[in-house]
Amino acid sequence: MAAEDAALLKPDDRQLVARGRDVYAANCASCHGADLEGETADWRTPGPDGSMPAPPHDETGHTQGQDPLI
C-alpha cells in the first residue's frame, strides 16, 4: 500500500472506523470527552495551573483550538 493511500479517510470501512473509535477511547477521550465535548465548557480559559483544558472536537474530528497531539 502506498503511503498516500494509508493516509486517506475511509468512513465506509467499518473495521477502520471501529479501530479509530478504539484509539480515540484509549488515548483521547479522557481529556476530549467520550462524545467529543471537550474537558470543560469553559475550555478557552486556562486552569489554575495555567494550562489550557482540552478543547472539543467537531463531528469530523477537528479540534476547535490548538491541541499539541494533533
N, CA, C and O atoms as CSV, one atom per row, in Angstrom:
chain,resi,resn,atom,element,x,y,z
A,1,MET,N,N,0.848,-1.184,0.000
A,1,MET,CA,C,0.000,0.000,0.000
A,1,MET,C,C,0.891,1.243,0.000
A,1,MET,O,O,1.842,1.321,0.777
A,2,ALA,N,N,0.595,2.196,-0.848
A,2,ALA,CA,C,1.351,3.438,-0.929
A,2,ALA,C,C,1.081,4.286,0.305
A,2,ALA,O,O,0.002,4.205,0.892
A,3,ALA,N,N,2.051,5.094,0.699
A,3,ALA,CA,C,1.912,5.932,1.891
A,3,ALA,C,C,0.704,6.852,1.791
A,3,ALA,O,O,-0.002,7.065,2.778
A,4,GLU,N,N,0.461,7.402,0.589
A,4,GLU,CA,C,-0.687,8.312,0.453
A,4,GLU,C,C,-2.014,7.566,0.617
A,4,GLU,O,O,-2.990,8.154,1.083
A,5,ASP,N,N,-2.067,6.294,0.247
A,5,ASP,CA,C,-3.283,5.505,0.442
A,5,ASP,C,C,-3.553,5.267,1.919
A,5,ASP,O,O,-4.708,5.251,2.344
A,6,ALA,N,N,-2.510,5.083,2.697
A,6,ALA,CA,C,-2.665,4.816,4.126
A,6,ALA,C,C,-3.235,6.024,4.863
A,6,ALA,O,O,-3.837,5.866,5.926
A,7,ALA,N,N,-3.058,7.227,4.319
A,7,ALA,CA,C,-3.495,8.439,4.995
A,7,ALA,C,C,-4.914,8.864,4.609
A,7,ALA,O,O,-5.442,9.817,5.182
A,8,LEU,N,N,-5.529,8.190,3.669
A,8,LEU,CA,C,-6.858,8.590,3.229
A,8,LEU,C,C,-7.918,8.235,4.267
A,8,LEU,O,O,-7.850,7.185,4.906
A,9,LEU,N,N,-8.880,9.109,4.423
A,9,LEU,CA,C,-10.024,8.811,5.280
A,9,LEU,C,C,-10.911,7.802,4.573
A,9,LEU,O,O,-11.159,7.920,3.373
A,10,LYS,N,N,-11.378,6.834,5.297
A,10,LYS,CA,C,-12.214,5.791,4.715
A,10,LYS,C,C,-13.423,5.556,5.616
A,10,LYS,O,O,-13.497,4.534,6.299
A,11,PRO,N,N,-14.365,6.491,5.623
A,11,PRO,CA,C,-15.506,6.385,6.538
A,11,PRO,C,C,-16.418,5.188,6.267
A,11,PRO,O,O,-17.207,4.816,7.136
A,12,ASP,N,N,-16.332,4.590,5.109
A,12,ASP,CA,C,-17.159,3.418,4.806
A,12,ASP,C,C,-16.497,2.103,5.220
A,12,ASP,O,O,-17.112,1.040,5.128
A,13,ASP,N,N,-15.256,2.174,5.670
A,13,ASP,CA,C,-14.534,0.979,6.121
A,13,ASP,C,C,-14.859,0.766,7.601
A,13,ASP,O,O,-14.230,1.360,8.477
A,14,ARG,N,N,-15.846,-0.087,7.864
A,14,ARG,CA,C,-16.329,-0.288,9.237
A,14,ARG,C,C,-15.236,-0.750,10.191
A,14,ARG,O,O,-15.211,-0.339,11.351
A,15,GLN,N,N,-14.340,-1.594,9.715
A,15,GLN,CA,C,-13.259,-2.095,10.562
A,15,GLN,C,C,-12.303,-0.960,10.934
A,15,GLN,O,O,-11.873,-0.859,12.083
A,16,LEU,N,N,-11.978,-0.121,9.978
A,16,LEU,CA,C,-11.086,1.004,10.234
A,16,LEU,C,C,-11.746,2.024,11.167
A,16,LEU,O,O,-11.091,2.560,12.060
A,17,VAL,N,N,-13.020,2.288,10.967
A,17,VAL,CA,C,-13.747,3.213,11.836
A,17,VAL,C,C,-13.789,2.672,13.266
A,17,VAL,O,O,-13.600,3.429,14.219
A,18,ALA,N,N,-14.032,1.386,13.421
A,18,ALA,CA,C,-14.054,0.776,14.757
A,18,ALA,C,C,-12.683,0.889,15.416
A,18,ALA,O,O,-12.588,1.143,16.616
A,19,ARG,N,N,-11.627,0.702,14.639
A,19,ARG,CA,C,-10.269,0.840,15.185
A,19,ARG,C,C,-10.025,2.274,15.634
A,19,ARG,O,O,-9.462,2.503,16.705
A,20,GLY,N,N,-10.442,3.232,14.828
A,20,GLY,CA,C,-10.304,4.639,15.201
A,20,GLY,C,C,-11.073,4.971,16.462
A,20,GLY,O,O,-10.599,5.738,17.300
A,21,ARG,N,N,-12.254,4.399,16.599
A,21,ARG,CA,C,-13.064,4.604,17.803
A,21,ARG,C,C,-12.313,4.071,19.029
A,21,ARG,O,O,-12.301,4.714,20.079
A,22,ASP,N,N,-11.692,2.909,18.895
A,22,ASP,CA,C,-10.923,2.322,19.997
A,22,ASP,C,C,-9.700,3.173,20.347
A,22,ASP,O,O,-9.399,3.381,21.523
A,23,VAL,N,N,-8.998,3.664,19.323
A,23,VAL,CA,C,-7.826,4.506,19.553
A,23,VAL,C,C,-8.240,5.790,20.263
A,23,VAL,O,O,-7.575,6.216,21.207
A,24,TYR,N,N,-9.329,6.406,19.818
A,24,TYR,CA,C,-9.816,7.634,20.452
A,24,TYR,C,C,-10.189,7.367,21.909
A,24,TYR,O,O,-9.816,8.135,22.796
A,25,ALA,N,N,-10.916,6.289,22.157
A,25,ALA,CA,C,-11.345,5.954,23.525
A,25,ALA,C,C,-10.139,5.728,24.441
A,25,ALA,O,O,-10.155,6.137,25.602
A,26,ALA,N,N,-9.111,5.087,23.927
A,26,ALA,CA,C,-7.941,4.765,24.739
A,26,ALA,C,C,-6.996,5.941,24.942
A,26,ALA,O,O,-6.307,6.005,25.960
A,27,ASN,N,N,-6.949,6.875,23.993
A,27,ASN,CA,C,-5.912,7.908,24.029
A,27,ASN,C,C,-6.406,9.352,24.077
A,27,ASN,O,O,-5.637,10.254,24.405
A,28,CYS,N,N,-7.658,9.577,23.759
A,28,CYS,CA,C,-8.127,10.958,23.596
A,28,CYS,C,C,-9.320,11.307,24.488
A,28,CYS,O,O,-9.417,12.424,24.996
A,29,ALA,N,N,-10.214,10.357,24.673
A,29,ALA,CA,C,-11.483,10.627,25.357
A,29,ALA,C,C,-11.313,11.081,26.798
A,29,ALA,O,O,-12.162,11.804,27.319
A,30,SER,N,N,-10.231,10.671,27.451
A,30,SER,CA,C,-10.046,11.067,28.848
A,30,SER,C,C,-9.958,12.583,28.991
A,30,SER,O,O,-10.313,13.121,30.040
A,31,CYS,N,N,-9.500,13.270,27.975
A,31,CYS,CA,C,-9.437,14.734,28.011
A,31,CYS,C,C,-10.504,15.378,27.129
A,31,CYS,O,O,-11.168,16.326,27.549
A,32,HIS,N,N,-10.672,14.872,25.917
A,32,HIS,CA,C,-11.572,15.498,24.950
A,32,HIS,C,C,-13.017,15.038,25.098
A,32,HIS,O,O,-13.908,15.595,24.456
A,33,GLY,N,N,-13.264,14.035,25.927
A,33,GLY,CA,C,-14.623,13.560,26.169
A,33,GLY,C,C,-15.022,12.426,25.245
A,33,GLY,O,O,-14.646,12.397,24.074
A,34,ALA,N,N,-15.780,11.504,25.783
A,34,ALA,CA,C,-16.244,10.349,25.007
A,34,ALA,C,C,-17.124,10.770,23.842
A,34,ALA,O,O,-17.188,10.076,22.827
A,35,ASP,N,N,-17.802,11.903,23.983
A,35,ASP,CA,C,-18.701,12.394,22.937
A,35,ASP,C,C,-18.167,13.657,22.268
A,35,ASP,O,O,-18.942,14.458,21.746
A,36,LEU,N,N,-16.838,13.839,22.280
A,36,LEU,CA,C,-16.149,14.960,21.614
A,36,LEU,C,C,-16.410,16.315,22.263
A,36,LEU,O,O,-16.129,17.350,21.658
A,37,GLU,N,N,-16.951,16.329,23.504
A,37,GLU,CA,C,-17.415,17.563,24.117
A,37,GLU,C,C,-16.318,18.430,24.726
A,37,GLU,O,O,-16.584,19.580,25.076
A,38,GLY,N,N,-15.118,17.930,24.861
A,38,GLY,CA,C,-14.047,18.695,25.483
A,38,GLY,C,C,-14.025,18.476,26.977
A,38,GLY,O,O,-14.947,17.896,27.550
A,39,GLU,N,N,-12.962,18.947,27.601
A,39,GLU,CA,C,-12.766,18.723,29.033
A,39,GLU,C,C,-13.737,19.535,29.881
A,39,GLU,O,O,-14.199,19.070,30.922
A,40,THR,N,N,-14.042,20.740,29.436
A,40,THR,CA,C,-14.915,21.628,30.191
A,40,THR,C,C,-15.603,22.584,29.224
A,40,THR,O,O,-15.088,22.856,28.139
A,41,ALA,N,N,-16.748,23.084,29.610
A,41,ALA,CA,C,-17.457,24.041,28.757
A,41,ALA,C,C,-16.651,25.330,28.590
A,41,ALA,O,O,-16.781,26.020,27.579
A,42,ASP,N,N,-15.819,25.652,29.586
A,42,ASP,CA,C,-15.008,26.865,29.556
A,42,ASP,C,C,-13.582,26.532,29.115
A,42,ASP,O,O,-12.621,26.899,29.792
A,43,TRP,N,N,-13.443,25.839,27.987
A,43,TRP,CA,C,-12.150,25.335,27.537
A,43,TRP,C,C,-11.205,26.404,27.017
A,43,TRP,O,O,-10.036,26.113,26.768
A,44,ARG,N,N,-11.673,27.626,26.848
A,44,ARG,CA,C,-10.796,28.705,26.353
A,44,ARG,C,C,-10.092,29.446,27.490
A,44,ARG,O,O,-9.283,30.340,27.239
A,45,THR,N,N,-10.394,29.081,28.738
A,45,THR,CA,C,-9.815,29.748,29.905
A,45,THR,C,C,-8.793,28.838,30.572
A,45,THR,O,O,-9.100,27.684,30.868
A,46,PRO,N,N,-7.582,29.336,30.814
A,46,PRO,CA,C,-6.573,28.497,31.475
A,46,PRO,C,C,-7.045,28.039,32.857
A,46,PRO,O,O,-7.783,28.741,33.548
A,47,GLY,N,N,-6.598,26.844,33.234
A,47,GLY,CA,C,-6.901,26.316,34.553
A,47,GLY,C,C,-6.022,26.963,35.611
A,47,GLY,O,O,-5.195,27.814,35.284
A,48,PRO,N,N,-6.183,26.578,36.876
A,48,PRO,CA,C,-5.405,27.168,37.973
A,48,PRO,C,C,-3.889,27.049,37.783
A,48,PRO,O,O,-3.133,27.899,38.253
A,49,ASP,N,N,-3.453,26.000,37.099
A,49,ASP,CA,C,-2.015,25.812,36.870
A,49,ASP,C,C,-1.530,26.503,35.595
A,49,ASP,O,O,-0.353,26.409,35.247
A,50,GLY,N,N,-2.435,27.198,34.898
A,50,GLY,CA,C,-2.074,27.923,33.682
A,50,GLY,C,C,-2.223,27.119,32.403
A,50,GLY,O,O,-2.102,27.670,31.309
A,51,SER,N,N,-2.485,25.823,32.524
A,51,SER,CA,C,-2.642,25.006,31.314
A,51,SER,C,C,-4.059,25.152,30.766
A,51,SER,O,O,-5.014,25.414,31.498
A,52,MET,N,N,-4.156,24.975,29.465
A,52,MET,CA,C,-5.460,25.084,28.809
A,52,MET,C,C,-6.188,23.743,28.867
A,52,MET,O,O,-5.560,22.706,28.657
A,53,PRO,N,N,-7.490,23.731,29.143
A,53,PRO,CA,C,-8.258,22.489,29.102
A,53,PRO,C,C,-8.352,21.960,27.673
A,53,PRO,O,O,-8.200,22.713,26.712
A,54,ALA,N,N,-8.600,20.671,27.545
A,54,ALA,CA,C,-8.742,20.074,26.219
A,54,ALA,C,C,-9.984,20.629,25.531
A,54,ALA,O,O,-11.065,20.636,26.121
A,55,PRO,N,N,-9.845,21.094,24.291
A,55,PRO,CA,C,-10.986,21.638,23.566
A,55,PRO,C,C,-11.863,20.524,22.999
A,55,PRO,O,O,-11.430,19.377,22.896
A,56,PRO,N,N,-13.095,20.869,22.632
A,56,PRO,CA,C,-13.964,19.886,21.988
A,56,PRO,C,C,-13.521,19.625,20.545
A,56,PRO,O,O,-12.734,20.379,19.974
A,57,HIS,N,N,-14.043,18.544,19.977
A,57,HIS,CA,C,-13.851,18.224,18.566
A,57,HIS,C,C,-15.194,18.398,17.866
A,57,HIS,O,O,-16.248,18.233,18.480
A,58,ASP,N,N,-15.148,18.731,16.584
A,58,ASP,CA,C,-16.403,18.726,15.839
A,58,ASP,C,C,-16.644,17.314,15.306
A,58,ASP,O,O,-15.841,16.415,15.556
A,59,GLU,N,N,-17.722,17.116,14.589
A,59,GLU,CA,C,-18.095,15.771,14.132
A,59,GLU,C,C,-17.097,15.169,13.149
A,59,GLU,O,O,-17.134,13.965,12.893
A,60,THR,N,N,-16.209,15.989,12.597
A,60,THR,CA,C,-15.190,15.464,11.688
A,60,THR,C,C,-13.902,15.106,12.421
A,60,THR,O,O,-12.986,14.544,11.821
A,61,GLY,N,N,-13.823,15.424,13.707
A,61,GLY,CA,C,-12.615,15.165,14.470
A,61,GLY,C,C,-11.711,16.374,14.575
A,61,GLY,O,O,-10.666,16.306,15.224
A,62,HIS,N,N,-12.090,17.486,13.948
A,62,HIS,CA,C,-11.294,18.711,14.018
A,62,HIS,C,C,-11.336,19.258,15.440
A,62,HIS,O,O,-12.398,19.320,16.060
A,63,THR,N,N,-10.177,19.651,15.949
A,63,THR,CA,C,-10.087,20.234,17.278
A,63,THR,C,C,-10.314,21.732,17.175
A,63,THR,O,O,-9.703,22.405,16.345
A,64,GLN,N,N,-11.190,22.248,18.017
A,64,GLN,CA,C,-11.545,23.665,17.991
A,64,GLN,C,C,-10.586,24.497,18.823
A,64,GLN,O,O,-11.020,25.251,19.694
A,65,GLY,N,N,-9.344,24.380,18.582
A,65,GLY,CA,C,-8.313,25.097,19.309
A,65,GLY,C,C,-6.999,24.423,19.003
A,65,GLY,O,O,-6.922,23.597,18.094
A,66,GLN,N,N,-5.998,24.748,19.720
A,66,GLN,CA,C,-4.710,24.119,19.458
A,66,GLN,C,C,-4.523,22.936,20.374
A,66,GLN,O,O,-4.536,23.075,21.597
A,67,ASP,N,N,-4.354,21.798,19.797
A,67,ASP,CA,C,-4.152,20.551,20.514
A,67,ASP,C,C,-2.735,20.083,20.200
A,67,ASP,O,O,-2.435,19.826,19.034
A,68,PRO,N,N,-1.850,19.961,21.188
A,68,PRO,CA,C,-0.469,19.592,20.894
A,68,PRO,C,C,-0.313,18.201,20.318
A,68,PRO,O,O,0.752,17.889,19.786
A,69,LEU,N,N,-1.321,17.353,20.398
A,69,LEU,CA,C,-1.204,15.997,19.890
A,69,LEU,C,C,-1.667,15.879,18.455
A,69,LEU,O,O,-1.522,14.815,17.852
A,70,ILE,N,N,-2.223,16.946,17.886
A,70,ILE,CA,C,-2.753,16.870,16.522
A,70,ILE,C,C,-1.893,17.706,15.601
A,70,ILE,O,O,-2.164,17.781,14.403
